[in-house]
Amino acid sequence: MNVKIGTIIGTLGLGGLAVFIGQMDATALPGGGNDGGVAAGPDVIVGGLPNISAYGQGIWPATGGTTYVAYAVGTTSCNIGNQQLLWNPNPQVTHPVMPQGIYRVKNGVMQQVGQSWVKHGFCALQETLCGACTPAGSGCPTVLGVGCSDPYSSSLNGSQSDLKSRWGINAATGVYSGTYANPAAPTGYPTNIRCRITVPKNDLDPTLNTGAKYVIEGMYIQPQDAASGNSANNGSYRTFTVGSTYSTTSGYPLTLTGATVQMIPAIYYWQNQFSDVATRDYDVAGDGRFIVASRAFLNANGTYHYAYAVANFNSDRNGSYFSVPVPASVTVTNITAVSPFNHSGDTAANTPWTSTNTGGVLTWSCPAAASESVAHSIRWGTMHTFEFDANTAPTSASSILTLGIYKAATSTSPATSISVLGYMPTAYTPPCVTGDLNCDGSINGADLASLLACWGTACGDTNGDGFTDGPDLAVLLAAWTG
């Protein structure tokens, strides 16, 4: 199996201490990154998410007139490694790119509700957010010094002149062409929301999302960082609240709360909110990382709700299908798949994933596409959520599920799928009928023997009077099947 299974991360909180002296708006916690020590080589992280800019609404007729709202988040990078990090502007390719995303936890389930294109870095200030800084130069040089931080405000990250599509970037290696062309904007696409974090208005509307909680995520991808083996800690998140007032020019007001949770991808916030969420990292050999989280909980009607979040942290090969074993005796309903909107003319489609429940396996699949570039696969920096209801309780979170890999296997990355762990439904066992004391589906001599052995006690009671006697024997004999 070409995958390394990470350790389940314990429940996260926002009350820990920052690992870096001087870091006043960030919390460092254990997880998918390093342990807070100095890494060999350059190591860029999101040290802070200080502010959010809003850009109002746009209505896109091609999605049935859906109203979207656009935002951007500021990202402050920190080089916590022991070597300088190059920050050369386009068309050179030795600079970081910064994607952003918004996630919602609602009704016990986490979904990604918005994503941006990527901001391309162009120079780096030499500041001290994450501790002592050894500057690489004065002003804004094209190198980030050891220990130094570089703030990109939300307005800068929302500036469309340096926002480009994700499609030309290999997130596992950080490699891309400095001259790759953006897809053309679709005719009639609202200019003010293009390329920025784009969220359906209804996914933020407080009247439609009672009790929902939100996080915003920033991330850095840079080739030196990846080549040094330091890319696992590149994502950080921060919580925010949604105000009740709405404006067509600024959308809903988003207010950052708490501290930036450093070096932890947003998907781990789900486990922060619910201790029964099982979250694990999976590194695909010769490629990048997926993170899979799952939860199963009791519905009000006595059924169980199953939810699986599959985040492509930085895999270039993308996800193609997701399968959960479901015994044939289990009744499955309300099968859904949710993913963030691919927007602004990006080549990736928004065709809904399909599902099948045959042969004891429930599978969601990426729709067939003419090429990988237009497929609605689980692309890097995005998270798909798969859900269903079942009439049986879950197993432990160590059942084997399957995640398919979209791009063709190579000699250096041969896996076509990986095994992941999570919850699945147990087999359905019909309730015992009256008189079937051993619950084997028949009422016969074995049940009669059990009743006689219980005579005078409660264990063979078939009529509900709390005592085993003649009337119970009569009930059993009347139901005799042989």
C-alpha positions in Angstrom: 0.0 0.0 0.0 1.7 3.2 -1.2 0.6 5.4 1.7 1.9 6.4 5.0 -0.9 6.7 7.6 -0.5 9.6 10.1 -1.4 9.6 13.7 -4.9 10.7 14.7 -4.6 14.2 16.0 -6.1 14.9 19.4 -8.9 17.4 19.9 -7.6 20.8 19.1 -8.2 24.0 21.1 -7.4 27.7 20.7 -6.0 28.2 24.1 -2.4 26.9 23.6 0.7 29.0 23.6 2.4 30.1 20.4 5.7 28.4 19.8 7.3 31.6 18.6 8.2 34.5 20.9 6.4 37.6 19.7 3.6 35.7 17.9 0.6 37.3 19.6 -2.2 36.3 17.2 -1.3 32.7 16.5 -1.6 29.3 18.3 0.7 26.5 17.4 -0.7 23.0 17.9 0.4 19.5 17.1 -0.7 18.1 13.8 0.3 17.8 10.2 3.3 20.1 10.4 6.6 19.9 12.2 7.0 20.0 16.0 7.8 23.7 16.2 11.5 23.2 16.0 13.8 24.7 13.4 13.6 22.7 10.2 16.4 21.9 7.9 16.3 24.1 4.8 13.7 26.9 4.2 10.3 26.3 5.8 7.5 28.7 5.1 4.3 28.7 7.2 1.3 30.9 7.6 2.2 32.6 10.9 -0.9 34.8 10.9 -4.3 35.5 9.3 -4.7 39.2 10.4 -7.6 40.6 8.4 -10.4 40.1 5.8 -11.4 42.2 2.9 -14.9 42.1 1.3 -15.8 42.7 -2.3 -19.6 42.4 -2.5 -21.9 40.2 -4.4 -22.0 38.9 -7.9 -24.8 37.0 -9.6 -23.8 34.3 -12.1 -26.6 33.3 -14.5 -24.8 30.1 -15.6 -25.5 28.6 -12.1 -29.2 29.4 -12.2 -28.7 33.0 -10.9 -26.9 32.1 -7.7 -25.7 35.0 -5.7 -22.1 34.8 -4.6 -20.0 37.0 -2.3 -16.3 37.5 -2.5 -13.6 37.9 0.2 -9.8 37.7 0.7 -7.8 37.1 3.8 -4.4 38.5 4.8 -1.6 36.0 5.2 1.6 36.7 7.1 4.3 34.2 6.2 7.1 33.0 8.5 10.3 31.3 7.5 10.9 29.0 10.4 13.7 27.0 8.7 17.4 27.5 8.8 17.9 28.7 5.2 16.6 31.7 3.3 13.6 31.3 1.1 13.5 32.8 -2.5 10.6 35.2 -3.3 11.3 36.2 -6.9 8.3 37.6 -8.8 6.7 36.2 -12.0 7.8 35.1 -14.5 10.4 33.5 -12.2 9.1 30.5 -10.4 10.9 30.7 -7.1 8.2 32.4 -5.1 5.3 31.1 -3.1 1.7 31.0 -4.2 -1.1 31.4 -1.6 -4.6 29.8 -1.9 -7.4 30.7 0.5 -10.6 28.9 1.5 -13.6 29.2 3.7 -15.2 26.2 5.6 -18.4 25.8 7.6 -19.4 23.4 10.4 -23.2 23.1 10.4 -25.5 20.4 11.9 -22.4 18.4 13.0 -20.8 18.3 9.5 -17.9 20.2 7.9 -18.0 21.4 4.3 -15.8 23.8 2.3 -18.0 26.6 1.0 -15.5 28.8 -0.8 -12.1 28.9 -2.4 -9.9 31.4 -4.2 -7.4 31.3 -7.0 -3.8 31.7 -5.8 -1.9 34.9 -5.0 1.6 35.0 -6.4 4.3 36.5 -4.2 6.6 39.1 -5.6 8.9 40.3 -2.7 9.2 39.8 1.1 9.5 42.3 3.9 11.7 41.2 6.8 9.6 41.5 9.9 9.5 39.7 13.3 6.0 38.3 13.8 7.4 34.8 14.5 10.5 35.8 16.5 14.0 36.9 15.8 14.7 37.7 12.2 17.9 37.6 10.3 17.0 40.0 7.4 17.9 39.0 3.8 18.2 42.6 2.8 16.6 46.0 3.3 13.2 47.1 2.0 11.3 44.4 0.2 14.0 42.0 -1.2 13.2 38.9 -3.2 14.3 36.6 -0.4 12.7 35.9 3.0 15.4 35.7 5.7 15.7 33.1 8.4 13.2 33.7 11.2 11.6 36.5 9.3 8.0 37.2 8.5 6.3 38.9 5.5 2.8 40.4 5.7 0.5 40.3 2.7 -2.7 42.2 3.7 -6.1 41.0 2.7 -6.4 43.8 0.2 -3.1 42.8 -1.4 -4.2 39.1 -1.5 -7.5 40.2 -3.0 -5.8 42.3 -5.7 -6.8 40.5 -8.9 -3.6 41.5 -10.8 -1.6 38.8 -9.1 -4.3 36.2 -8.7 -4.0 33.2 -11.0 -5.6 29.9 -11.5 -4.4 26.9 -9.5 -4.4 24.5 -12.5 -0.8 25.1 -13.6 0.7 24.4 -10.2 2.0 21.1 -8.9 1.3 21.5 -5.2 3.3 18.4 -4.2 6.5 19.9 -5.6 5.7 23.6 -5.7 6.7 23.6 -9.4 4.8 25.7 -12.0 5.5 27.8 -15.0 5.9 31.5 -14.4 4.1 32.2 -17.6 1.1 29.9 -17.5 -2.0 31.6 -18.9 -5.2 32.1 -16.9 -8.4 30.7 -18.3 -10.5 33.4 -19.9 -13.3 34.9 -17.8 -16.7 33.5 -18.9 -19.0 36.0 -20.7 -21.0 37.9 -18.1 -19.0 36.7 -15.1 -19.1 39.4 -12.3 -15.8 41.2 -12.3 -15.8 42.1 -8.6 -15.9 38.5 -7.4 -13.5 36.9 -10.0 -10.6 35.0 -8.6 -11.3 35.9 -5.0 -12.7 33.6 -2.3 -16.1 33.0 -3.8 -18.9 31.8 -1.5 -22.7 31.3 -2.2 -24.5 33.9 -0.3 -26.9 31.3 1.2 -23.9 29.5 2.8 -23.2 32.5 4.9 -26.7 33.9 5.6 -27.2 33.7 9.4 -30.9 33.1 9.0 -30.1 29.9 7.0 -27.2 28.8 9.1 -28.3 28.9 12.7 -25.6 27.6 15.0 -23.0 27.3 12.2 -19.3 28.0 12.8 -16.8 29.1 10.2 -13.0 29.1 9.6 -10.9 30.7 7.0 -7.7 29.1 5.8 -4.5 30.3 4.2 -1.6 28.3 2.7 1.8 28.7 1.1 3.2 26.5 -1.7 6.9 27.1 -2.6 9.3 24.8 -4.5 12.3 25.1 -2.1 10.0 24.4 0.8 8.7 21.3 -0.8 12.1 20.1 -1.9 13.3 20.4 1.7 10.5 18.1 2.9 8.8 21.0 4.8 5.5 21.3 3.0 3.3 19.4 5.5 3.0 22.5 7.8 2.0 25.0 5.1 -1.7 25.5 6.1 -3.1 27.5 9.0 -6.7 28.6 9.9 -8.6 31.0 12.0 -12.2 31.2 13.2 -14.6 34.0 12.2 -18.2 35.1 12.8 -20.7 36.3 10.2 -22.6 39.5 10.9 -26.4 39.8 10.3 -26.3 42.9 8.1 -25.9 42.4 4.3 -24.7 44.8 1.6 -24.5 44.2 -2.1 -21.2 46.0 -2.1 -19.6 44.2 0.8 -21.7 41.1 1.5 -21.9 39.9 5.1 -19.4 41.3 7.6 -16.9 38.7 8.6 -15.1 39.2 12.0 -12.0 37.2 12.8 -12.0 35.6 16.3 -9.5 33.8 18.4 -6.0 33.2 17.2 -4.5 31.9 14.0 -4.0 28.1 14.5 -0.5 27.7 12.9 0.5 24.7 10.8 -2.9 23.0 11.1 -5.1 22.7 8.0 -8.7 23.8 8.4 -10.2 20.3 8.2 -8.9 19.7 11.7 -11.3 22.3 13.1 -14.1 19.7 12.7 -12.3 17.5 15.3 -11.9 20.6 17.4 -15.7 20.9 17.6 -16.6 17.2 17.9 -14.3 14.7 19.7 -15.7 11.7 17.8 -14.4 13.0 14.5 -11.5 10.8 13.4 -8.9 12.6 11.3 -5.8 11.2 9.7 -3.1 12.3 7.2 -2.2 10.1 4.2 0.9 10.7 2.2 0.8 9.1 -1.3 4.1 7.8 -2.4 5.8 10.1 -4.9 3.0 12.7 -4.6 1.4 14.7 -1.9 -1.0 14.5 1.0 -4.7 13.8 1.5 -6.4 14.3 4.9 -9.6 12.3 5.6 -11.9 12.9 8.5 -15.1 11.0 9.3 -18.0 11.2 11.8 -21.1 9.1 12.5 -23.8 10.2 14.9 -27.4 9.5 15.9 -30.2 11.3 14.1 -33.4 12.3 15.9 -35.4 9.6 14.1 -33.1 6.7 15.3 -31.0 6.4 12.1 -27.4 7.4 12.0 -25.7 10.1 9.9 -22.4 9.3 8.3 -20.1 12.2 7.0 -16.7 12.0 5.4 -14.5 15.0 4.6 -11.7 14.4 2.1 -9.2 17.2 1.8 -6.6 17.3 -0.9 -3.9 19.1 1.0 -1.2 19.1 -1.7 -1.6 16.1 -4.0 -1.0 16.8 -7.7 -2.7 13.6 -8.7 -6.2 14.5 -7.2 -9.0 12.3 -5.9 -11.3 10.4 -8.3 -13.7 8.4 -6.1 -14.4 7.6 -2.5 -15.9 4.2 -1.3 -17.4 3.1 2.0 -18.3 -0.6 2.7 -22.0 -0.9 3.5 -23.4 -4.4 4.3 -26.3 -5.4 2.0 -28.6 -5.6 5.0 -28.2 -1.9 5.7 -30.8 0.7 4.3 -29.0 3.8 3.0 -30.8 7.1 2.3 -30.0 10.8 1.7 -26.7 10.2 -0.2 -25.0 13.6 -0.9 -21.7 15.0 -2.1 -20.7 18.6 -1.5 -17.7 20.5 -2.9 -16.6 24.2 -3.3 -17.6 26.1 -6.5 -14.9 26.1 -9.2 -15.3 29.7 -10.5 -14.0 32.6 -12.6 -13.5 30.5 -15.7 -11.3 27.9 -14.1 -11.1 24.8 -16.3 -12.4 22.4 -13.6 -16.0 21.6 -14.0 -18.8 21.7 -11.4 -20.6 18.6 -12.6 -22.0 16.8 -9.5 -20.4 13.6 -8.4 -22.5 10.5 -8.9 -23.1 7.7 -6.3 -23.7 3.9 -6.5 -24.6 1.4 -3.8 -23.9 -2.0 -5.1 -22.1 -5.1 -4.1 -21.8 -4.0 -0.5 -20.0 -0.8 -1.3 -21.2 2.8 -1.5 -19.1 4.8 -4.0 -19.1 8.4 -5.0 -17.3 9.1 -8.3 -15.9 12.0 -10.2 -17.9 12.4 -13.5 -16.2 11.3 -16.7 -14.4 14.2 -18.4 -12.5 14.7 -21.6 -9.3 15.4 -19.8 -7.9 15.8 -16.3 -7.7 19.6 -16.7 -11.5 19.9 -16.9 -12.5 17.0 -14.5 -14.3 17.8 -11.2 -11.7 15.7 -9.2 -10.7 16.5 -5.6 -8.0 19.1 -6.5 -5.3 20.4 -4.2 -6.5 22.9 -1.7 -10.1 21.7 -1.8 -12.2 19.5 0.3 -15.2 17.3 -0.7 -17.8 16.1 1.9 -19.7 12.9 1.4 -22.8 12.0 3.5 -25.6 9.5 3.9 -28.0 8.1 6.5 -28.2 4.5 7.5 -30.4 2.4 9.8 -27.5 0.9 11.8 -24.9 2.2 14.3 -21.2 2.7 13.2 -18.2 0.5 13.6 -15.1 2.0 15.2 -13.3 4.6 13.1 -10.8 2.0 11.9 -12.8 0.4 9.1 -11.0 0.4 5.7 -12.4 2.8 3.2 -10.9 3.6 -0.3 -9.9 6.9 -2.0 -9.2 6.7 -5.7 -6.4 8.6 -7.4 -7.3 10.5 -10.5 -4.1 11.0 -12.5 -2.5 8.0 -14.0 0.1 6.1 -12.0 3.8 6.6 -12.7 6.9 4.6 -11.8 7.6 7.0 -8.9 4.0 7.3 -7.8 2.4 3.9 -8.6 -0.8 3.9 -6.4 -4.1 4.0 -8.2 -6.0 4.2 -4.9 -5.2 4.3 -1.2 -6.8 2.7 1.8 -8.0 5.2 4.4 -9.7 4.6 7.8 -13.0 5.8 9.1 -16.5 4.8 10.2 -18.9 2.5 8.4 -22.3 1.0 9.2 -22.6 -2.3 11.0 -24.8 -5.1 9.5 -28.5 -4.9 10.2 -29.8 -7.6 12.6 -33.6 -7.9 12.6 -35.2 -7.7 16.1 -36.2 -11.0 17.7 -39.8 -12.0 17.4 -41.8 -13.0 20.5 -40.9 -16.6 21.5 -37.5 -16.6 19.6 -35.5 -16.6 22.8 -32.1 -17.2 21.1 -32.8 -14.8 18.2 -31.9 -17.4 15.5 -35.0 -16.6 13.4 -36.9 -19.8 14.4 -39.0 -20.8 17.3 -38.2 -24.4 18.0 -36.9 -26.9 20.6 -33.9 -24.7 21.5 -36.3 -21.9 22.5 -38.4 -24.3 24.5 -35.4 -25.6 26.3 -34.4 -22.0 27.2 -37.9 -21.2 28.4 -38.0 -24.3 30.7 -34.5 -23.4 32.1 -35.9 -20.0 33.0 -39.0 -21.3 34.6 -40.0 -19.2 37.7 -37.6 -16.3 36.7 -37.9 -13.4 34.3 -35.4 -14.6 31.6 -38.0 -16.6 29.6 -40.9 -14.1 29.9 -42.8 -13.8 26.6 -45.9 -12.0 27.7 -44.4 -9.1 29.5 -45.5 -9.9 33.0 -41.9 -10.3 34.3 -42.3 -14.0 35.2 -41.8 -17.3 33.2 -44.7 -19.7 33.7 -47.5 -21.4 31.8 -48.8 -18.4 29.9 -45.3 -17.9 28.5 -45.2 -21.5 27.4 -48.5 -21.1 25.6 -47.2 -18.0 23.7 -44.1 -19.9 22.6 -46.1 -22.9 21.4 -48.6 -20.8 19.5 -45.7 -19.2 17.6 -43.9 -22.5 16.9 -42.1 -22.7 13.6 -40.1 -25.8 14.1 
